[in-house]
Amino acid sequence: MKTLLPILAVAVFGLAACSSTDTPENANLPATTLDVDAPVLTARGLGKGWEQQWQTVSNDGQSYEIRYRHQSDPFEQLVIYGSTKPFPKMTKPPVLTTPSRDGLYEDDPGIKTPQSWKSTRVMGQTVRWYQEDVADGADGSYYSTEGFTLTSPEGKTGYYRLVIESVTGAAPARFSKVGW
């Protein structure tokens, strides 16, 4: 997988010291069984052909990551990052870098394009998102939400970021497929 923009690293700040639960005996556990302090957001609404690929929980139980992938297309994925702590707020989306020739190499600074926030609805709430990376031969384009807050039906609050890899441009529709 190509190197993602540094902003993706911010999404996993709480997962730095993680223990994985993606061993064969745990790979297909429903995400709602995660031993984590934040309410577990899932993506059961993605539809036919989607499966939970793996999940990771931090050692302290304060954050988690769940990855969903379409069975027939490895370039169609959704990752949910959940935490008990807020994600850093962004004042504006990062500049999008597009390769200026076939592939982005060290000597190719690429074409830098400023972006505006786009928005979608996630569980009745407006959430801002941006394009993080462009597709190349090895990956689809990446789209990310900024950090946002949700409160579960039990009254527990969690903080979330969603990242989508797609070659179909279905990011806004997929962001809205998450729920309890």
N, C-alpha and C positions, 0 to 999 in steps of 0.2 A: 504494500500500500504506500502511496506517495506520502511524503511528509506534509502534514496538515499545518495550517497557519498556527502561529503561537497562541492564538485565542482559544484553540481547542485544548491546549494545555491547561488553560484556566478552568475549563469544564471539569477536569479531573483532579483539581487541587485536593479534594477530599479523598481521592482514591490512591494517593501516593503509596501508602502502606497497606495494600489490600491482600486479602486472602481470596482465592478464587473458589467459586462453587460450580465450576464448569467441568468437573470430573464426569466420566460417563454415567455414574449412578445419580448425579445431581443435575445433569445438563437439561433434563426435561421437567424439572420441578416447576410448578407454577410460580410465577414471580411473587404472588401473594404470600408465599411461605418464607420469604427472605427474613432473616433475623437482623432487622435494621430499625433504627429509631424513627426515621422519616416515614411518612405514609408512602406506600408503594404504588406508584403510578405505573400502569401497564398499557399495552397497545393491542388489546384483544379485538379492537374494532377495525383492524387493518384489512380483514377479509380473507378469502380463500387463497391458499398458497403461501401465506405468511406463517413463520414459526419463530419461536424464541430460540435463538442460536446459543446464547450463553448469558450468564450473569456473574457479577463480581460484587462483593461487599467489602467495605473497609474493615480492618481488624477491630476498630473501635465501634463499629456498627452505626456510624454517623452518616455514611454515604454509600451509594450503590450505583451500579451501571447495569442496564439490561439491553442486550442487542437482539433485534429482530431482523430476519432476512427473508426475502422472498425465495421460495424453494427453487424456482426455475431461473432466477436472475441474480447473480451475486452482486450486481451493481445497484440493487434496490434494497436499502437497509434503513432502519430507524434505530437510533440509540437514545435511551432515556438515562439522564444523569439525575439522581435524586440526592438530597442532602438535608441535614438539619440546620445548616448554615447557609446564609444567602450567598449567591454568586456575585462577583464584582459587577457593578453597573457600568455599562458602556455609554459614553456620551454620544457616540456616533458609530455606525458600522465601519469595519475596517475597509481599506482600499482593496479592491479585487484585482489580482494580478493574473493576466492572461498571457500565455507564452507568445512571443512575437515570431516564433518559428516552431517547427515540429519538436515539441518537448521543451520543458523549461530547464535549462542547464545553468551551471554556475556563471557562465559568461553571458547569459541572456537575462537582462533585468526584467524582461516582460513588459507588457503594456499595463500600466496602472490606471484603474478606473475608479473614481470615487463612487460610493453607493449611497442610496437613501434607504431608510428603513422601509420594510414592507410589513404588513401585519396580517394576522390570521386569528381565528377564534380557537381557544383551547378551553374546553369545559366552561363555556360562557364568558370567558375573559379574553380581552384583546391582548395578544402577545406579539411583540416585534421580532422580526427575523431578517436575515441577510444571507447572501450567497457567500460562502466561505472559500470555495475553491472551484475551479472549472474542471470539466471532464477531460480525461486524456485516454489513451489506449488501455491503461491499466485500472482506471477507476471512473466512476461517474462523478457528477458535480456534487459538491457538499453544500448543504444549507443548514444554518444554525439559528436557533432562537437565542435571544438574550435570556439571562436568568429571570425566572418569574416565580411567584408564590401561589400555592394552592392550599386550601384547607379541606381535609377529608370529611366525609359525613360524620365521623366520630369527633370532629372538632380539632384534630391534630394538624398542625401546619408543617409543610415541607417546601423546599426550594428546588427548582427544576431547570434543566436545560435539555433541549431536544436537538439532535443532529440527524440529518437525513442525507444519505447518499442516493442519487437517482440519475438515471439517464433519460427518464421520461418527463422530468420537470414537475413531478407530482408533490413537491414539498409542501405547499400550503394545505392541500387536502389531507396529507398524512399527518401533519402536525395536529390536526383536529381529531385524530382517531385515538387519542390516548384518554384514559379514564381510570376510575377506581376499580 
